[in-house]
Amino acid sequence: MSESENGVTASQNENKRSVEEEYEKRRETIASIDHGIALNASGHKDQLKRHFNILHLCGLALTIDNAWIALGGSITISIFNGGPPGILYELLTAGFYYAFIGASIAELASAIPSAGGVYHWASVAGGPRFGRILGFFTGFVNFAGWIFDLASIVQIVSNASVQMYAVFHPDLVIHPWHVFVAFVLITWSACAFVIFCNRFMPTLQHVGTFLVIAGGLVTIIVVAAMPKTHASNAFVWKDFDNQTGWSGGVAFLTGVLNGAFTIGTPDAITHMAEELPRPKRDLPKGIFVQVGLGVLVAFLYGITISYAISDLDAVLSWPGSFPLAAIYNQATGDKGGTFGLLFIVFLSLLVCTISTLLMVSRIWWALARDNATPFPHIFSYVHETLSCPISATLLCGTMSWLFSVLCTGLGAIALGSKTAFQDLAGSFIILSTTSYALAIAPHLLSGRKNIPPGPFWMGKAGFLVNGLTVLFIVFFNIFFCFPYVLPVTVQAMNYNSVILVGVITLTGIWWLAWGLKMYPGPKIATIYGEH
């Protein structure tokens, strides 16, 4: 080899070492300097104010999850899949399942805190060969899942609001359009708050935390103390009442969906990473608080409402729009008591709706910022005075000309199907966990080498935790696609598998039409040396 060739090689090695050193510096800090511009862990300039501390973060995690209310609001899923024992044991099973998901996500969030969340992690974990396309699909699947969650939450609060009116108007015949009107009003009110009141968001999380904790305690005490008679221990813990037509094992596994919906938001706060001063250390704490407290409070609440049921058939055949109202009515025997308990649900879910919309808008904004969405310059725009991506927020609150399955549009599904809520909740769980698997599986298959360790890192134990996480996701998602009841009818069909295939197909079309040539991949992949 000539001296000139040796010189070139030495120069290349020196440049490579220099680049690697720069990457390492950027890994060590939340914000770095690149050509004089402050970069955060996603490789972009900070545009959102970092005004959330650890208490705000935990409040946000609890209010988005709203576990005990989610359990009660989605009780129509598990009450048919085993009665009270189904509610309780299926919740515990879901808690065990999501403990693995939470640990895997906490590790990734600690390593790479960014608003893109699983989208960015999949891009880095996939490596230079697969990272770009893997991240693209992960981002859109995750976003679609959260849109379904937003719609399902607004569906619950809309049903609760209509049911509150019906408490004092027993002659009212509740029609689906009543719920849909409430759905639209609540959605747009939440949009207005997210856009114009962002500076009050940390305070709102304190209010939400108070409602979740204090409201939960008040509800548990009232529902436990007021019934003249309580259900038997056998009714609550032993008598598995399967109304689905499936065998007991299948009914149980499909009913875990209720528990999964109750605590299935472990990645929610990771999308707020760029609004935290210490995301690498605080995000894992928030995730563990959300999953742990969510399971605990929801389990206590589930026990309470189970003992309050005096007539299960009346709950199953409740003519109103919100079966939880039947349980509250049996527990209190009083219209005022029923209304008061429903009002706690209503207030808590309003905060939950606002928090979820805030978080979902950050997902779309992160995708647009990396040129993955249609009209990326529009949707990546941030009004820095309001500290809000306004266009992304509005998109997430309405049916736009680009996507026909967003929040308001999904609310209309209830006009034609009694199983609409189960499809909304099920699609959220299936799509969100699929996006988790798309980030965790390549992390595992790459030998956990592409993701740089953060403050929370599981080491060798991570191989077992990540592996079980992916297996659990595949296992449970198969059962969550089973028909809800037998015999199968068009009205009671489970369309979750159709929705999953539809989302992936639409994403594939958009990849071929736009992403293949116009999507460069996220900047974070360059920062971590993958592209």
Secondary structure by P-SEA (a helix, b strand, c coil): ccaaaaaaaaaaaaaaaaaaaaaaaaaaccccccccbbbccccccccccccccaaaaaaaaaaaaaaaaaaaaacccccccccaaaaaaaaaaaaaaaaaaaaaaaaaaaacccccaaaaaaaaaaccccaaaaaaaaaaaaaaaaaaaaaaaaaaaaaaaaaaaacccccccccaaaaaaaaaaaaaaaaaaaaccccaaaaaaaaaaaaaaaaaaaaaaaaacccccccccccccccccccccccaaaaaaaaaaaaaaaccccccccccccccccccccaaaaaaaaaaaaaaaaaaaaaaaaaacccaaaaaacccccaaaaaaaaacccaaaaaaaaaaaaaaaaaaaaaaaaaaaaaaaaaaaaccccccccccccccccccaaaaaaaaccccccccccaaaaaaccccccaaaaaaaaaaaaaaaaaaaaaaaaaaaaccccccccccccccaaaaaaaaaaaaaaaaaaaaacccccccccccccaaaaaaaaaaaaaaaaaaacccccccccccccccccc
